[in-house]
Amino acid sequence: MSIVGTGIDAIEVVRMRAALEHPRTGPRFRVRVFTPGEQAYCERRGTSRYQSYAARFAAKEATMKALGVGWGRNASWLEIEVVREPDGRPEVVLTGSAAAYAARTGVARLHLALTHTAGLALAQVTAEG
C-alpha cells in the first residue's frame, strides 16, 4: 500500500459554535453538515460539544483534501462521517458518491487523527491505496 493523498484542516471552535447557534441558519447547518450519529455523539459531550463538532468539520474538510476533491459532485458533507471505533479511535466512513470516488481513484483506507483544545480543532487524514 502507498499514500495517495493527505489532508489537514483546522477550525476555530468559536466559529463552529457561532454557526451552530445562529438563530436562523444554525439548525439547517447542523443537519446539512453532520450525520445523525455525529450529532448524537457531539451532543453527548456536554460543554465540550462545540469542540467535537469542530473536530468533525475539520475531519470532513481534511478528507476532501486527501481525496483531492472539494465539496460537491464527488463528496458531500453527509457522505463523510466520523465514527468511533470500540477502542475509541476516530474513523472516517465514506458513503455514496464519496465512497464511489475513493474506490475509483484507488483509495483503500483512510487514516484519521483528531485533536482539539477549547479554542481550536485540527484533523489530519491520510489516504492509502
N, C-alpha and C positions, 0 to 999 in steps of 0.2 A: 504494500500500500504506500501511497505517496500523498503529500499535501497538495491539494489542488486549489486551495483558496484560504484566506484568512480575513477576519473582520474584527473590528474593535469599535466600541461606541461608549460614550459617557453621557449622562444626563443629570442635570441638577434636580434634586428631589423637590425643591420648592416649585420648579416649573411643572413637574408632574402633578404635584398637589393642586396647583392653580388650574391646570387643565381638567382634572377630575372633579374639582369643586365648583367649577364655573356654573352658575345657576342655569344658564340657557343651553350650553353645549356640553357640559360635563357628563351627563348621563349618556348622551349619544356617543361621545368619545369613548367612554368605558366599554360599551357593547360593540363598537366598531373595531376596537384595537385588541381587547382582551377576551379570551375564551371564557366560558362559564367556570371552567376548572381553575383558570388563573385568577379570576375574580374571587372565587371562594377561598383559595389559598391566601391571597393578599388580605382579604377582609378578616381572616382568622388571625392575622398578625397584629391586630390591635393598633397601638400607636405607631408601630413601625410599618404599617401597610403601605405608606407612600414610598418608602424605600424599596419595598418589594415590587410595587408597580413600576417604579423607575428602572429597577434592575431588569425586569421582564421586557420593558420597552427597549432598553439598550440591547438586550439579547436578540430581539427581533431585528433591530437595525444591523447589528453585527452579523447576524445570519444572512441577511440580504447581501451585505458586503462580501461575506465569504463565498456566497453563491455567485457573485458577480452580477446581481440584478438589483433593481430598485423596486419600490412598491409599485405594483401594477399587474400586468398580464402574467408574469411568471412567479409572482408571490404576493400574497395579501397578508394583512396583519393576523387574521384568524387562522391562516394556514400554517403559521409558525407558532407553536405552543411550547412554553417552558413547563416541564413537569418535574416532579421529584422522584428519584429512584428510591426504593425501600431503604437504601443505606444513606439517604439524604442528599446524594449528588444531584445537581440540576442537569436536565437532559433536554435537548431540543427534539420535538416531534414535528415532522412535516406532514401535511395532508394536501389533497387537491393539486392545484397547478404547481405549488412549490415542490411537492414530492415528485411530481412528474418531471419537472425541470431538473431537479437534482439527479434523478435516475438517468435522464437523457445526457447529462453532462458528466456522468461517471462518479458522482459523489456517493460514496457508500456509507459514510458515517460523519456525524458532526460532533465535535468536542466543544463543550461549553464551560467557561469559567465566569463566575459572577462574584462581585464584591460591592459592598456599599457602606457608606457612613451616613450620618444624619443629613449630610449635605449633598453627597454625590454617589451615583451608581455607575458601575462600569461592567461591561460584558466583553468577552473575547471569545470568538468562535473560530475553530479550525476545521476546514472541510477536508476529509480524507477520501481518496479514491483508489 
